[in-house]
Amino acid sequence: MPRIRAGVILAIFLIVTFILIPVQWLLLALRLPAQRTFPWRYHRFVARLFGIHIRVLGSPPRGPALLLANHSSWLDIVIFSAVTPLSFVAKTEVGTWPFFGSLARLQRTVFVTRTRRSETGQARDAIARRLGEGDVLVLFPEGTSNDGNGVLPFKSALLAAADSAVGGRVPVQPVSTAYVARHGIPMGRENRPLYAWYGDMELVPHLWEALVAGPLDVVVQFHPVLPPLDRKELAKTAWETVQNGQASALAGLS
C-alpha cells in the first residue's frame, strides 16, 4: 500500500506541475504581481499532496527580508514555499538540474557560485538587488544539507547583502525547521534520513523513498529579527538561534 500511495501521489504531482508550469511562465513573462504568490499556492497544494503537516511558530516577514535557515532536504523548498511567498538563494548547479532546475527558475531563485571567492561580491549584489525589489529570500548559510539531527555552522560570506539592498538594510530573520514526526508518531534520529537529503544521495530515488515513508510533521519557527551586526556576528547569532530552535522542536518542547 505505501508504494501504491506513493505512485498515485507522484503521478498527480507530475500531472498538476506540468499543467501549471505554463501559468507561472506567463506570469513571469508579463511581470504580473501573481508571479510571487502563485508558487506559494502551488506549494501549499504539494505539501498537502505529499502529506507534509506544517506547524508554524512565530511570524513570517510582511515585507522584504533575508531568512537564514537550516537545510535538511529538498523538502525544505516545499515547506518554506507553502508557508509564505518567497524565493531561494541556491548554488548555480541547481539551475542545471533537469526538471527541478526549471521549477527553481520559475520560482525566481537567485543562483550563486559558492565555491569561488572572487564571485562572492557578484552573488551578494544579486541578492541585495532582489531584496531591494521587495522580495523575501531564503538563504541556507550551512552551504549544504545535512541529516536533520543538527545544524552545521553558518557561513557569513553572503550575509552582507542585507545591508547592501537599495533603500537600506532589510530585516535578517533566523528560521529553524525540524522534522519531528512520521505518521503523527514522534520520529527518532535514525528515521530522519528517510526525509533528509544529504551527502551523495540521488535526488529522484530519495524523492520516491520519502513518499513511500509516508506523512511527515514539520515545525517551522520564525525567530525574532536580528539587530544590526557585522556579518560574522550575524552568522554566529543566527546559527545559535536556529540550532536552539531545532533542538527544542526535536525534543518536543516547541
Secondary structure, 3 states (H helix, E strand, C coil): CHHHHHHHHHHHHHHHHHHHHHHHHHHHHCCCCHHHHHHHHHHHHHHHHHCEEEEEEECCCCCCEEEEECCCCCHHHHHHHHHCCCEEEEEHHHHHCCCHHHHHHHCCCEEECCCCHHHHHHHHHHHHHHHHCCCEEEECCCCCCCCCCCCCCCCCCCCCHHHHCCCCCCCEEEEEEEEEEECCEECCCCCHHHCCCCCCCCHHHHHHHHHHHCCEEEEEEECCCCCCCCHHHHHHHHHHHHHHHHHHHHCCCC
